Structure formats: structure tokens, C-alpha cells
Amino acid sequence: MDPAKEAMTSTTDIRKGASWLFEDSEPAAIFTPEKLTDEHRLIARTTEEFVTKEVLPNVDRLEAKDWALARELLHRCAELGLLGVSVPEAYGGLDLDKATALVIVERIARSASFATAFGGQANLCSLPLVLFGTEEQKATYLPKLVSAEMIGAYALSETGSGSDALAAKTRADRQSDGSWRLNGEKMWISNGGFADLLIVFAQADGDKFTAFIVERAWPGVSTGKEEHKMGLHGSSTTPVVFQDVPLPADSVLGEIGRGHKVALNTLNYGRFSLGGMCMGGSRGAIDDATKYATERRQFGQPIAAFGAIKHKLGEMTARTYAVESLVYRTAGLLDAAIAASTRDGAALAAAFEEYAIESSIAKVACSETLDYVLDENVQIHGGNGFVKDYDAERYYRDARVNRIFEGTNEINRLLIPGMLVRRGLKGGLPLVAAAKRLQDEILTPSPLVPDDEGVLEAERRTVTSFKKVALAVLGTAMQTYGEKLNDEQEVLSYAADILIDVYAAESALLRAQAAIAAGHPDAALHAAAVRIVVNDGAQRVESAARNAFAAIADGDTLRTLLAALRRMLKVTPVNTVALRRQLAEAVCARGGYIL
Ligand SMILES: Cc1cc2nc3c(=O)[nH]c(=O)nc-3n(C[C@H](O)[C@H](O)[C@H](O)COP(=O)(O)OP(=O)(O)OC[C@H]3O[C@@H](n4cnc5c(N)ncnc54)[C@H](O)[C@@H]3O)c2cc1C
């Protein structure tokens, strides 16, 4: 779907979503991994044990396309209660919070292939039913998905329509008795080779994009050959073909012609969840890299003793800390919105939509952090990183698709500022007013910074500056391009990069401040991580803003904008070499990710 259209189809009037750009938050107000309850930790341990004992030893069988095993493992997930976390109790689920869903996907992610099967079942197939199903549809299908009696899939993409999903050609034609006939072909469908139940998007009567519930056993449904993929060999990906498939009248999911609501709200949550999986993958890879770096010896010492390797381990840790902080914060925001709602399907969809910007940020930031971490993991493994005897090679290949599915990162980058601008124009967000206020502020001298600043006080000021830069870039772009802003994808993407740094750095900062205030034993490591994140974020934010301004303006206007940028982003560099060494030495001492 055209990202501009996707941003515009959002109907949320702003309540709290994206308020972090305009208001300062208190450290105590955000959800962090340190706030997980004993119940969360128990479910996390159960999932970890399941993955370690039952999935990882069987990855080769999954990669050999043993779908009976994939089905059996999903069945085990059902027995452990992992498939019903987001499903109401009335339909066999546990109806637990999103923090629980997050700790599960983080750990399932140790096997990316199985995580894809899990996501297809627990999120992409179950969620549309939870959000948009009628009582009868929910009662018929959700208990079977929660128990893994049926395996689910989500069939949106086609050969000619991936990002532009609403241009699907698959069509459902209404028959005189009210039933439907489905014809068409879907592509790249995860779980396609063994799914029993599909959420299929088709043009009702040729032009009304609509979601349908389709059982694999119905006549005319068939699956094509498994795709030969770069990675995720243990996940089934096939075309699914529909040839004159008779669909009952009540197989419409949601409203006719409103399939985009089903598709987008499912993806809003799916992006948050995929972010959690990628973040879990990063943590797992840091464990592997640390183990290898402490065991592998060259020049008479463990390679972990070398500064170049410490740099990698420290940077992998700091970046993972940032995305972990933002994903947990988003889980807390979603849980608060859901807790304050009526908890029915419409209320859940509204909560997911309210935090769609944060979910897109999670998807982009976590998938790109994961690719960075896995690339460095291969590098730390040297030649062993390039051969199949070690997991590093498979992790690297498996992860690449995270930047492609659930909306490519390009599309998500366009959505992040796109949704913000739309909300601003609708008057829900004080975007225009904030940009104007900023222009006045830039003309007044900035106060002198005291020498005796508190811990992380400089970082707090820098994060506030990031917000100002984000508003300045967006405000200037809106003023310059007006309604044509959607055509300026490069500028929007720079704005997205800045917004991602704002949300990541602030989430990490608030978490570290909370750890310091609570006297957390690892508070010094939290502080080290956030100082790296903010220091390096400042360089990225400055670069993105300079490029955006240079695209928007020239001559005196550009010079004024760049002068304003220098005033906003006066950041003294910190010694990140020492900070990364501190993190690297801690991960090596403890044998893995520390925070
Ligand atoms: C392993 C795997 C599993 C998958 N599982 C599923 C599944 O279960 N269900 C399902 O429905 N789909 C699934 N997909 C499909 C996936 O969602 C799509 O591949 C994805 O949405 C991208 O669509 P596309 O491949 O057609 O790329 P395209 O849309 O053709 O994009 C190609 C490039 O152009 C860019 N681009 C496209 N449009 C724009 C634009 N407007 N502005 C700027 N840049 C643009 C993209 O970012 C990308 O870089 C899966 C794909 C893979 C590889």
C-alpha cells in the first residue's frame, strides 16, 4: 500500500501516541525490563527452556522442511500456554499483557525460522480474529488456533502487490445466495505449506478490499512449491492458490471494503512484535559472540582482550540496550492503553493504532540493530563465522528478511513522520505550534551550562535537543512542501531517522535514570550504555538534519537553518572508547548480555 495512503487511513485522533516528542517523560513512568514481574520472568524462563531443549536441537529437521515437526512444536507451545497470550479467556486464551507477549517472542526468536511459524500463528492469524471477528467466528476458530489444532497463516501479498498490498488482484465474487467464490494467488505466505486456516485479503466484487477467513480444506485451495530462500529455511514460505473456492457468506472478516483496517491493525501490532523478536535475536547473538570471543585465542590471548573486539561487544551491547528500552517502553504504553479501554476488539485495534508510530520505530530500529549485531557476530567468529558449523552464519542469513516483511523498512520510515504529520494537521498533535515556538526559541541565546551537572544531565539535555531538531526538520519540511511533502521521501526518511533516535535515546535515558534512582547494581553499566547511545545518536541526528536542510533550502535560508542546528546540538563528545570497554569487559565477565 502507498505509505502516504497508509498514513492517511489511520483514523486515530491523538491521545497519547507520540506524545514523547512534545513532552518530557519521568523515568518512573516508562516500562522497562527491570519492572518485569515474577510471573513475566516465569513465562520467560518456560519459553527459554522450551526453545533451548526442544527447538534448537531440531533446527536441522526444520530446515529439511519437516513440517510435521513444526506442527508438533506449535502444539507444544499450545500446551505451554504460549499461543493464547493475546486471546481472550472466553476463547481458550490467557488474555495476558503485551509485556508477557514480548518476553515470549524475545525468547522464541533464538530460532528465527520457528519464530516465523509462531508469529504466523499467534499474531498474524489469531489477531485479526481477536480484533475483527464476530462472536461466532471467534468461537469457531480461536480455540483451535490457541490449541494448535489449526495452524494459521496471513495471506496479503501477491506477485504484483507487496508494499502496495491494497492493489491485490485476488477477487471474491458474491453469489446469488450470499456466498462468495474466491480466485487468485497469494505469494510468500509464511506457514503456507502446512496452514489449515488463512486470513485472505481479496477484492470483494472486484474492487472492495476485504478480509476473508478461508480453510485450507475447502475445495480449490492449494499451495505451491516452497520458495528457495536466502535464510529462514526452517520456515515454510509458499504461494497459495485459490481456484473457484466456495466461501460461506459469513467468511467475511470485518466489513466489506474495510480490509485495510484488518490488514493495517494486524501489522501495527505485528511490527511491535517483530521488533521484540529482533531485539531478542540481538541479545542471543551477543551471548554467542561473547562466548566465542572469550574462548578463541590468537597471539596468546583471548580475542576478547583486543580493543577492536571490545569495541564490537560494547557497541553491540549499547545498541541492543537502546532498542530493548524502546520496545519495553512501547509494551508499557500498549498495556496502559489497553488497561484503560473496554478491551474489546475495537478498543484493542484503537490501542494498536494509537501506538503505530512507536511500533514502526520498533520494527525498523530493532531489525537494523539485529543486522548490525549479527554482522559483527560473524566478524568476531572470523572464518568460523562464514561456515555452517557455527550458528553465526545462519543467524546472519535468517535475519535479512526482517527489513523486508511486515512492511519494508523504507515503507515504515515513510510512515513514521507521515503519521505524525497527519496527526499534526488534524490538530491532534501540537506539531505546527511546536515548530513555530522552536523558531522563536532559536533566535534567543541559550543558557550557559553549569559545570556541576548531575549524572546523565548532559544526556538529558541532548535528548531534548534531538526533539527540537526533529521538530525543526519536520516543521521546515511541512512549511516548504505543504501537501507535496509526501513526494519528498528522502526528507521524510531523514526525519524518520531522527525520530527513531529521539525515541530510542530517550527510552534508554529514562531507563538508565530509573536504574540509578533505584540503586540498581548495574546502574553504572546502564549509564555507560546510554552515554554511548546519546553521543553517537547526536552525530547521526546532526548528519540527518544537515542532509534534510540542504535538500529543503539553499543560500541564506540554509545558512540560517545550519546555524540553528549548531545552536540546538551543542554536544561535547564523551570517551566512548572507555565506555565500550566497560560494557565489553562486563559482558565477558558474565558470559553474555548484561542489562
Ligand atoms: C520469507 C518471507 C515471508 C513472508 N511472509 C509473508 C506472509 O506470511 N504473508 C504475506 O502476506 N506476505 C509475506 N511476505 C511478503 C512480504 O510482506 C513482502 O515481500 C513485502 O511486503 C515487500 O513486498 P515486495 O516483495 O512486493 O517488494 P516491493 O513492494 O516490490 O518493494 C521493492 C522495493 O521497493 C521499495 N518500495 C516499494 N514501494 C515503495 C514506495 N511507495 N516508496 C518507497 N519505496 C518503495 C521497497 O521498500 C523495497 O525496497 C513474506 C516475504 C518473505 C520474503
The ligand as a Tripos MOL2 file, in Angstrom:
@<TRIPOS>MOLECULE
LIG
   53    58     1     0     0
SMALL
NO_CHARGES

@<TRIPOS>ATOM
      1 C1         10.3220  -15.0190    3.9160 C.3       1 LIG1
      2 C2          9.1230  -14.1730    3.6330 C.ar      1 LIG1
      3 C3          7.9390  -14.3820    4.3380 C.ar      1 LIG1
      4 C4          6.8210  -13.6100    4.0610 C.ar      1 LIG1
      5 N1          5.6340  -13.8770    4.7180 N.ar      1 LIG1
      6 C5          4.5090  -13.2510    4.3280 C.ar      1 LIG1
      7 C6          3.2370  -13.6450    4.8780 C.ar      1 LIG1
      8 O1          3.1440  -14.5180    5.7330 O.2       1 LIG1
      9 N2          2.1250  -13.0350    4.4090 N.ar      1 LIG1
     10 C7          2.1750  -12.0470    3.4620 C.ar      1 LIG1
     11 O2          1.1340  -11.5340    3.0920 O.2       1 LIG1
     12 N3          3.3650  -11.6390    2.9250 N.ar      1 LIG1
     13 C8          4.5200  -12.2290    3.3360 C.ar      1 LIG1
     14 N4          5.7270  -11.8590    2.7800 N.ar      1 LIG1
     15 C9          5.7590  -10.8020    1.7700 C.3       1 LIG1
     16 C10         6.3490   -9.5050    2.2760 C.3       1 LIG1
     17 O3          5.4670   -8.9100    3.1790 O.3       1 LIG1
     18 C11         6.6650   -8.6250    1.0750 C.3       1 LIG1
     19 O4          7.7740   -9.2060    0.4180 O.3       1 LIG1
     20 C12         6.9670   -7.1990    1.4560 C.3       1 LIG1
     21 O5          5.7980   -6.5660    1.8990 O.3       1 LIG1
     22 C13         7.5810   -6.3860    0.3190 C.3       1 LIG1
     23 O6          6.8150   -6.5060   -0.8380 O.3       1 LIG1
     24 P1          7.5330   -6.8800   -2.2390 P.3       1 LIG1
     25 O7          8.3750   -8.0640   -2.0010 O.co2     1 LIG1
     26 O8          6.4990   -6.9460   -3.2730 O.co2     1 LIG1
     27 O9          8.5000   -5.6650   -2.5180 O.3       1 LIG1
     28 P2          8.1150   -4.3310   -3.2840 P.3       1 LIG1
     29 O10         6.8830   -3.7540   -2.6960 O.co2     1 LIG1
     30 O11         8.1480   -4.5520   -4.7430 O.co2     1 LIG1
     31 O12         9.3430   -3.4030   -2.8680 O.3       1 LIG1
     32 C14        10.6040   -3.4490   -3.5280 C.3       1 LIG1
     33 C15        11.4330   -2.2750   -3.0220 C.3       1 LIG1
     34 O13        10.7750   -1.0420   -3.3380 O.3       1 LIG1
     35 C16        10.5070   -0.2980   -2.1690 C.3       1 LIG1
     36 N5          9.2170    0.3710   -2.3170 N.ar      1 LIG1
     37 C17         8.0310   -0.1620   -2.6790 C.ar      1 LIG1
     38 N6          7.0730    0.7670   -2.6480 N.ar      1 LIG1
     39 C18         7.6500    1.9230   -2.2750 C.ar      1 LIG1
     40 C19         7.1740    3.2530   -2.0470 C.ar      1 LIG1
     41 N7          5.8880    3.6040   -2.1720 N.pl3     1 LIG1
     42 N8          8.0620    4.1760   -1.6630 N.ar      1 LIG1
     43 C20         9.3660    3.8720   -1.4820 C.ar      1 LIG1
     44 N9          9.8680    2.6340   -1.6660 N.ar      1 LIG1
     45 C21         9.0170    1.6700   -2.0630 C.ar      1 LIG1
     46 C22        10.5050   -1.3110   -1.0330 C.3       1 LIG1
     47 O14        10.8130   -0.7080    0.2060 O.3       1 LIG1
     48 C23        11.5880   -2.2830   -1.4960 C.3       1 LIG1
     49 O15        12.8480   -1.8050   -1.1350 O.3       1 LIG1
     50 C24         6.8790  -12.5890    3.0850 C.ar      1 LIG1
     51 C25         8.0730  -12.3470    2.4090 C.ar      1 LIG1
     52 C26         9.1840  -13.1280    2.6570 C.ar      1 LIG1
     53 C27        10.4360  -12.8750    1.8770 C.3       1 LIG1
@<TRIPOS>BOND
     1     1     2 1
     2     2     3 ar
     3     2    52 ar
     4     3     4 ar
     5     4     5 ar
     6     4    50 ar
     7     5     6 ar
     8     6     7 ar
     9     6    13 1
    10     7     8 2
    11     7     9 ar
    12     9    10 ar
    13    10    11 2
    14    10    12 ar
    15    12    13 ar
    16    13    14 ar
    17    14    15 1
    18    14    50 ar
    19    15    16 1
    20    16    17 1
    21    16    18 1
    22    18    19 1
    23    18    20 1
    24    20    21 1
    25    20    22 1
    26    22    23 1
    27    23    24 1
    28    24    25 2
    29    24    26 1
    30    24    27 1
    31    27    28 1
    32    28    29 2
    33    28    30 1
    34    28    31 1
    35    31    32 1
    36    32    33 1
    37    33    34 1
    38    33    48 1
    39    34    35 1
    40    35    36 1
    41    35    46 1
    42    36    37 ar
    43    36    45 ar
    44    37    38 ar
    45    38    39 ar
    46    39    40 ar
    47    39    45 ar
    48    40    41 1
    49    40    42 ar
    50    42    43 ar
    51    43    44 ar
    52    44    45 ar
    53    46    47 1
    54    46    48 1
    55    48    49 1
    56    50    51 ar
    57    51    52 ar
    58    52    53 1
@<TRIPOS>SUBSTRUCTURE
     1 LIG1         1 GROUP 0 **** ****
